[in-house]
């Protein structure tokens, strides 16, 4: 089921961008992308002799970028990640637990582009909404499934040809989890790697 949804999303991206113009000098661009999500820190600690974290998972998203100065641009980003919850219980033998779910990320950021460089750095603010069975209160009790935090990352552009480029980013969403009834708040550093194809418009 998951693989078919990811394949369908990939087919859509390939169809939309197969003749996309290179957006290196465009004032504005739309970038559909694939993402790989990793939770660097536990979502909750010492829950039934186990630490719990969001699962590593693939996702899809889109980014809209507008150039506001020669070295500065702003963008908004939306991503949907197929992430649930996992824990390894301290037993003999160890018992793994997984509950499927999803995570939605929305963010805005400011990019700085050094002159004559394909690299950029960015900072911003983001919002996370957790859903699916993993965050259904009928399953897990009272839990705060949303949070806000800061975004920190960098990106690079790889020109494949005169008409095609790849946009690569590594970013961290820094925020605090709130497991509600069954745990205390924990600092989070969610990592997202993205690979997208920018579609430029609007001229220089």
N, C-alpha and C positions, 0 to 999 in steps of 0.2 A: 504493500500500500504506500509506504513512504517512498520507496524507490520510484514507483510510477508517478507520484506527484512531483518529485524532483526532476524526473525525465521530462515530464510535460512542461515544467517551468523552463528547463533548459532549451527545449524545442522552441518555445515562445521567444526566448531571448535570441536564439540563433536566427529565427525568422525575421524578427524586428530589426536586428542589427546587421544582417548579411550585406547590406549595401549602405551602411551608415558612413557618413563623411568623417574624416579625421577632425577632432575637435580641439586640436592643440591651441589654435588661435581664436577659437570661437568665444564670444562674450558669454554665452550661456550654453549649458549642456545638460542632458539627461543621461544617467548611467545606470542601466540595469546590471545587477551583479549577483553572483553566488557568494555565499559566506560560509565559513567554518567557525563554529562557536566553541569556546572552551571556558569553563568556570575554574579560575585559578585557585579560589578559596572555598571552603565549605559554606553551604547555605545555613546550616545549623550544626551545632556541636553537641556531642554527648546525648544524643537522642536514643534511648534504649541501648546504650553501650555502642553507639555508632555515630560517625559524622556523616552528614547528608550534604549532597551537592547537586547542582544542576548537571544534567548529562551533556557531554560533548555531542554536538549535532550539526548537520548541515542546515542551510537556510537560503532564502532568496530575498532580494530587496531592490530598491531603486533610490537613486540620489539625484537631486536637482541642484545645479550649481549656477551661480550668477557672478560674473566678474565685476567688482566694484572699483578696483584701482589696478595699476599696472602689476602689482605684486600681491594683491589681496582679492580673495573671493569669499563668498558665503554660500553655504549649502544647507539643504534640509534632507534628511535621510529617513527611510522607513525600511525595517527588516522584519521578516517573519522566520523564526527559528523553531525547528522541530525538537525542542529540548524538553525533557521531563525531569524526574527526580530519581536519584539512585543513592543507595547506602549499602555498606557491607557490615553486617551484624557480627559482633564479637562472639562467635560460637565455635564449636568444634564438631564438624568442619565449619569454616566461615560461610555465612549465608548472604547472598546478594539479593537486594530488593530493587526493583525498577517499576516506576509508575509513569506511563506516557503523558505527555503534555505539550505545551508550546509556550513560546515567549515572543512578545511583540516589542520592538524597540523603535522609538521615534526620537530624533535628535536634530539639533541645529548646531552648526559650527562655523568658525572663521578660519580660513586657510591663509597661510603665508607661503608665497612662491618665491624662492631666491632667484635672482636674475640668471639667465642662461643655465637653468637647471630643470631637470624633469622631476625633481623631488619637491615635497611640500610638507609642512607641519601644520597641525590644526588643534584647536581647543574648542570646547563647546559644552552644551548641556543636553541631557537626554532623559527619556522617560521609559520605564520598563513596565510591561503588563504581563503577568504570568497567567496561563489558562490551561484548559483541558482537565483530564481526570486527576492529574497530579496536584491541582490547586482547587479542586472542587471541595467546598466546605462540608458536603455530605460525606466525603471520604477522609478528610484530614482535620476537620474542625475549623475553628476560627483562625484565619491567617490573612495577613496583609499581602495581597498579591501584586501590588504596584509600588514603584519607588522612583525617585528622581535622583540624578547625580551628575557628575562631570564627565566629559569626554576628553581624552588625550590620545593623540596618535600622529602618524605620519603616512604619507603616500608617495607613490612613484608612478610615472607614466612610461610605458614601454611601447615605442612606435614599431609596429610590425611591418607596415607598408605605408605608402602615401595615403591610403584610404582607411587604414585600420590601426587602432591602438588598444592596448590593455591598460586599465587603471587598477593599480594594486594598493591596498591600504592595510595597515595594522593599527588597531585602536583598542583602547581599554575604557570600559564604562565603570567608573568608580562610584560606588553607592553603598547603601546599607540595607541588608535583608531584615525582615521582621517576621519570624516564624509564628508569631502570635502565641497561642495557648501552649505550644510545645517546645519553646526555645527562646533564647535571648537574641537580640540583634547582633548581626555579624557584619564586619566590613567585607565588601565584595570588590573583586577586580575581574570583571568579565572581559574576556579577550575575543575579538572578532577579526578574522582575516577575510578580506574581500577581493574578488577578482571580477572586474566589470568591463564593459565595452562602452565608452562614452560616445554619445550622439550629439554633435555640435550644431548650434543654430544661432542666428542673431548677428553674424559678422564679427568683425574685430572690435 
